[in-house]
């Protein structure tokens, strides 16, 4: 039963059944629902919200209830208990009773209320620190989401590339089989030798070997995609997002750097850490100031649990001012100051690192885009060269070596073009990731 429920959860996360088309955006949505890193960071955000509530509790009074029982014949205990129970009589002044009293029970009920009136902003600082901690957790969750999206995009396009490479390998096998039939016909006509036929047979075997390798690479790529989605490794998909080149972005590197400075989770976290260090420095300096609190209590003391007792109340104010603590306050302020300086330096370092990542991603995207143009032209040229060579071979004007060399060149050109398109799609995704704007609705995923 547990397995059936688990399987239903996986299926419900998908837009359609296992054999139905799966777009890249559908894959991303599935991963964002199921990936453990997303669930872990979501729990961290909830925990951070709970810490905010804990810090805000400092603004509210503390109410405590205490119930206790004591029994003793200690003269001081008996004397004071009789007074608080309001059961003291003239007979209790007898010297014998004062020195050697009987055992006395005391049931005590105590309700106390304590409220901090002034703490030099320490509660406010703790609340602010908790809020900044939640900001850090939220950015960590967003970073996990973007990294998950990027990982799914890599796995998805890897599977699509493997599928397209298998198609190219199958096409190469069919072309080699046609070449073999052509060579055998030419040999039967006396225009080719057995060596030509054997060379093409060897080439056909190599193409079949490559088809086998591509087939298993596709199986591995599909399993890797399922792992990225959090699905069983053997789950089957029909990948619906084609491996097509994107239109290069028109934004300059400065625009991407500005976007990254505004959106990158790492920079937002570094900014929150800097403000957190500032808040802690303020809290450390607040230790120089006194704290003022009010306390009230209501007490009931009884000889029996329900009767023979009395009640009293208490109200007081407390001022606590640390005049000397072995220079611990000064050391705490120094520690907070050093942490603040370190946080500011880390923010500067993170900013430089993010700008470098943006430039690297943009350079890789431009390089992949240029490679697509070169590879597409090479495919056209290789196919035309192969067509001419086949015609010349049939006419006896080209050797089998020329034919096989052009067959191999055409295969490699097609594979290089597929790899270039794959690299461009991944580079575009990585650029959005570097800019901090990668989401399920990003154009690079369509």
C-alpha positions in Angstrom: 0.0 0.0 0.0 2.8 2.4 0.9 4.5 1.7 -2.5 1.2 2.4 -4.3 0.8 5.8 -2.6 4.5 6.6 -3.4 4.0 5.7 -7.0 0.8 7.8 -7.2 2.7 10.8 -5.8 5.2 10.6 -8.6 2.6 10.2 -11.3 0.5 13.1 -10.0 3.6 15.4 -10.3 3.6 14.8 -14.1 1.3 16.6 -16.5 0.6 13.4 -18.3 1.4 9.7 -18.2 5.0 8.4 -18.7 4.8 7.9 -22.5 3.2 11.3 -23.2 5.3 14.4 -24.3 7.4 16.0 -21.6 8.6 19.5 -22.3 11.6 21.0 -20.5 9.3 23.4 -18.5 7.2 20.4 -17.4 10.4 18.6 -16.3 11.4 21.7 -14.4 8.1 22.0 -12.6 8.2 18.3 -11.7 11.7 18.7 -10.2 10.7 21.8 -8.2 8.0 19.8 -6.6 10.0 16.7 -5.9 13.7 17.6 -5.5 15.0 17.0 -1.9 17.1 20.2 -2.0 14.0 22.3 -2.6 12.2 20.6 0.3 15.2 21.1 2.6 15.6 24.8 1.9 11.8 25.3 2.3 12.1 23.7 5.7 14.9 26.2 6.5 12.8 29.1 5.6 10.0 27.9 7.9 12.5 27.4 10.7 13.8 31.0 10.1 10.2 32.3 10.4 9.9 30.4 13.7 13.1 32.1 14.9 11.5 35.5 14.2 8.5 34.6 16.3 10.9 33.5 19.1 12.7 36.9 18.9 9.5 38.9 18.9 8.4 37.1 22.1 10.8 39.5 23.9 8.3 42.3 23.5 5.6 40.3 25.4 5.4 39.5 29.2 6.5 36.2 30.6 3.8 34.5 32.6 4.6 31.5 34.8 2.6 29.2 37.1 4.2 27.2 39.8 2.7 24.7 42.2 4.8 23.3 45.1 4.4 21.3 48.3 6.6 21.3 51.4 6.3 19.6 54.9 8.7 20.4 57.7 9.0 21.1 61.4 11.8 23.6 60.9 10.9 26.5 63.2 11.6 29.2 60.6 9.6 27.3 58.0 6.7 26.8 60.3 6.7 30.4 61.5 6.9 31.9 58.0 4.4 29.5 56.5 1.8 30.2 59.2 2.2 33.9 58.4 1.8 33.5 54.6 -1.1 31.1 55.2 -2.6 33.8 57.4 -3.2 31.1 60.1 -0.9 32.6 62.8 -2.5 32.9 66.2 -1.5 34.1 69.7 -0.8 30.5 70.7 2.0 30.3 68.2 4.0 32.8 70.3 4.4 30.2 73.0 8.1 29.4 73.5 7.5 25.7 73.2 5.7 26.0 69.9 8.3 28.4 68.5 11.2 26.1 69.4 9.6 22.8 68.7 6.7 23.2 66.3 4.7 20.4 64.9 5.0 19.3 61.3 3.3 21.8 58.9 2.1 21.3 55.3 2.4 24.1 52.9 0.7 24.0 49.4 1.9 27.0 47.4 0.4 28.3 44.2 2.3 31.0 42.4 1.5 33.0 39.3 4.2 35.5 38.2 4.3 38.0 35.4 7.6 39.7 34.2 7.8 42.3 31.6 11.0 43.9 30.2 10.5 47.7 29.9 13.9 48.8 28.6 16.7 46.6 27.2 18.5 49.2 25.0 17.1 47.7 21.8 18.4 44.2 22.4 15.0 42.6 21.6 14.7 44.8 18.5 18.2 43.7 17.4 17.4 40.0 17.9 14.2 40.4 15.9 16.0 42.1 13.1 18.7 39.5 13.1 16.1 36.8 12.8 14.4 38.6 9.9 17.8 38.8 8.1 18.3 35.1 8.8 15.0 34.4 7.1 16.2 36.6 4.1 19.3 34.5 3.9 17.2 31.2 4.0 14.9 32.5 1.3 17.8 33.4 -1.0 19.3 30.0 -0.3 15.9 28.4 -1.4 15.9 30.5 -4.5 19.5 29.5 -5.3 18.5 25.8 -4.8 15.6 26.3 -7.2 17.8 27.9 -9.9 20.5 25.2 -9.5 17.8 22.6 -9.8 16.4 24.2 -13.0 19.9 24.4 -14.4 20.6 20.7 -13.5 17.3 19.6 -15.1 18.1 21.6 -18.3 21.5 20.0 -18.5 20.0 16.5 -18.1 17.1 17.2 -20.5 19.3 18.6 -23.3 21.7 15.8 -22.6 19.0 13.3 -23.3 17.8 15.2 -26.4 21.4 15.3 -27.7 21.7 11.6 -27.1 18.5 11.0 -29.0 19.5 13.2 -31.9 23.0 11.6 -32.0 21.3 8.2 -32.2 19.3 9.3 -35.1 22.4 10.6 -36.9 24.1 7.2 -36.2 21.1 5.3 -37.6 21.2 7.5 -40.7 24.9 6.8 -41.0 24.2 3.0 -40.8 21.6 3.3 -43.5 23.9 5.4 -45.7 26.7 2.8 -45.2 24.3 0.0 -46.1 23.4 1.8 -49.3 27.1 2.3 -50.0 27.6 -1.4 -49.6 24.8 -2.2 -52.1 26.2 0.3 -54.5 29.7 -1.1 -54.2 28.5 -4.7 -54.7 26.7 -3.6 -57.8 29.7 -1.8 -59.1 31.9 -4.9 -58.4 29.4 -7.1 -60.2 29.8 -4.7 -63.2 33.6 -5.2 -62.9 34.3 -1.6 -61.9 35.3 -2.2 -58.3 37.4 -4.8 -56.4 36.7 -7.0 -53.5 38.9 -4.6 -51.4 36.4 -1.8 -52.0 33.5 -3.9 -50.8 35.5 -5.1 -47.8 36.4 -1.5 -46.9 32.8 -0.5 -46.9 31.8 -3.5 -44.8 34.4 -2.4 -42.2 32.9 1.1 -42.4 29.4 -0.3 -41.9 30.5 -2.3 -38.9 32.0 0.9 -37.4 28.7 2.8 -38.0 26.7 -0.1 -36.4 29.1 0.0 -33.5 28.5 3.7 -33.1 24.8 3.2 -33.3 25.0 0.7 -30.4 27.1 3.0 -28.3 24.7 5.9 -29.0 21.7 3.7 -28.0 23.2 2.9 -24.6 24.2 6.6 -24.1 20.6 7.5 -24.7 19.5 5.0 -22.0 22.0 6.5 -19.5 20.9 10.1 -20.4 17.3 9.3 -19.9 18.1 7.7 -16.5 20.1 10.8 -15.6 17.1 13.0 -16.5 14.8 10.8 -14.3 17.3 11.1 -11.4 17.3 14.9 -11.8 13.5 14.9 -11.7 13.4 12.6 -8.7 11.6 9.8 -10.6 12.4 6.1 -11.0 15.3 5.7 -13.4 13.4 3.5 -15.8 10.5 6.0 -16.2 9.9 6.7 -19.9 9.4 10.1 -21.5 8.8 11.5 -25.0 11.0 14.6 -24.9 9.0 17.3 -26.6 11.3 20.3 -26.5 13.5 20.2 -29.6 17.2 20.8 -29.8 17.1 24.0 -31.8 19.3 27.0 -31.7 18.2 30.1 -29.8 18.3 33.7 -31.0 21.3 35.3 -29.4 20.5 37.8 -26.6 20.9 41.5 -27.5 21.8 42.7 -24.0 25.3 43.8 -23.4 27.5 42.4 -20.6 26.8 45.5 -18.5 23.1 44.8 -18.5 23.7 41.2 -17.3 26.1 42.4 -14.6 23.5 44.9 -13.4 20.8 42.2 -13.3 23.1 39.9 -11.5 24.0 42.5 -8.9 20.3 42.9 -8.3 19.1 39.3 -8.4 21.9 36.9 -7.6 21.0 35.0 -4.4 24.7 34.9 -3.4 24.9 38.7 -3.4 21.6 39.1 -1.6 22.8 36.7 1.0 26.1 38.6 1.3 24.1 41.8 1.7 22.0 40.2 4.4 25.0 38.9 6.2 26.5 42.5 6.2 23.3 43.9 7.7 23.3 41.1 10.1 26.8 41.9 11.2 25.8 45.6 11.6 22.8 44.5 13.8 25.0 42.4 16.0 27.4 45.2 16.4 24.5 47.4 17.6 23.4 44.7 20.0 26.9 44.4 21.4 27.1 48.1 22.1 23.7 47.9 23.9 25.3 45.9 26.6 26.6 49.2 28.1 23.1 50.3 28.9 20.9 49.2 31.8 17.9 46.9 31.6 14.7 47.7 33.4 12.0 45.1 34.0 8.7 44.9 36.0 7.6 41.8 38.0 4.3 41.0 39.6 3.3 37.8 41.4 0.2 36.4 43.1 0.8 33.7 45.8 -1.5 31.4 47.7 -0.3 29.3 50.6 -2.5 26.6 52.2 -2.2 23.9 54.9 -4.5 21.7 52.9 -4.7 21.8 49.1 -8.1 23.5 49.0 -8.5 25.4 52.3 -6.9 26.7 55.5 -4.7 29.2 53.7 -4.2 32.8 52.6 -3.1 34.8 49.6 -0.7 37.7 48.9 0.6 39.6 46.0 3.9 41.3 45.0 4.9 44.0 42.6 8.4 45.3 41.9 10.7 47.0 39.5 14.3 45.9 38.7 17.1 47.9 37.2 20.1 45.8 36.2 23.3 47.7 35.0 26.5 45.9 34.3 29.3 48.1 35.6 32.1 45.7 35.0 32.3 42.2 33.5 36.0 41.7 32.9 35.9 43.7 29.6 33.7 41.1 28.0 31.5 43.8 26.5 34.4 45.5 24.9 35.6 42.2 23.5 32.1 41.5 22.1 32.0 44.9 20.4 35.4 44.2 18.9 34.3 40.8 17.7 31.2 42.3 16.0 33.3 45.0 14.4 35.7 42.5 12.9 32.8 40.4 11.7 31.3 43.4 10.0 34.5 44.3 8.2 34.8 40.7 7.1 31.2 40.7 5.8 31.8 43.8 3.8 34.9 42.3 2.3 33.0 39.1 1.5 30.3 41.1 -0.2 32.9 42.8 -2.4 34.5 39.5 -3.3 31.2 37.9 -4.1 30.3 40.9 -6.4 33.5 40.4 -8.3 33.0 36.7 -8.6 29.5 37.1 -9.9 30.6 39.6 -12.6 33.3 37.1 -13.7 30.7 34.3 -13.9 28.4 36.5 -16.0 31.2 37.4 -18.5 32.3 33.7 -18.7 28.7 32.6 -19.3 28.2 35.2 -22.0 31.5 34.4 -23.7 30.5 30.7 -23.8 27.1 31.6 -25.2 28.7 33.7 -28.0 31.2 31.0 -28.7 28.5 28.4 -29.0 26.5 30.6 -31.3 29.4 31.2 -33.6 30.1 27.4 -33.6 26.6 26.7 -34.7 27.1 28.9 -37.8 30.4 27.2 -38.6 29.0 23.7 -38.0 25.8 24.3 -40.0 27.9 25.5 -43.0 30.2 22.4 -42.5 27.2 20.1 -42.6 25.9 21.6 -45.8 29.4 21.4 -47.4 29.9 17.8 -46.2 26.6 16.6 -47.5 27.2 18.2 -50.9 30.8 16.8 -51.0 29.4 13.4 -50.1 26.7 13.6 -52.9 29.3 14.5 -55.5 31.7 11.8 -54.3 29.0 9.1 -54.5 28.2 10.1 -58.0 31.9 10.1 -58.9 32.3 6.7 -57.3 29.5 5.2 -59.2 31.1 6.6 -62.4 34.4 5.1 -61.4 36.0 8.6 -61.0 36.5 8.4 -57.2 38.0 5.7 -54.9 36.3 4.0 -52.0 38.7 5.8 -49.7 37.3 9.2 -51.0 33.8 7.9 -50.4 34.4 6.6 -46.8 36.3 9.8 -45.9 33.4 11.9 -47.0 30.9 9.6 -45.2 32.9 10.1 -42.0 33.2 13.8 -42.5 29.5 14.2 -43.0 28.8 12.2 -39.8 31.2 14.2 -37.8 29.9 17.5 -39.1 26.3 16.6 -38.1 27.4 15.6 -34.6 29.5 18.8 -34.2 26.4 20.8 -35.2 24.2 19.0 -32.6 26.9 19.5 -29.9 27.1 23.2 -30.8 23.3 23.6 -30.5 23.3 21.7 -27.2 26.1 23.8 -25.9 24.3 27.0 -26.9 21.2 26.0 -25.1 23.1 25.1 -22.0 25.2 28.3 -22.2 22.0 30.3 -22.4 20.7 28.6 -19.3 23.9 29.2 -17.5 23.8 32.9 -18.5 20.4 33.2 -16.9 21.7 31.4 -13.9 24.7 33.7 -13.6 22.4 36.7 -14.0 20.1 35.4 -11.2 17.0 35.4 -13.4 16.6 31.7 -14.2 13.1 30.5 -13.5 10.5 28.1 -14.8 9.1 30.8 -17.1 12.5 31.8 -18.6 12.6 31.9 -22.4 15.7 29.7 -22.5 13.5 26.8 -21.3 10.9 27.1 -24.1 
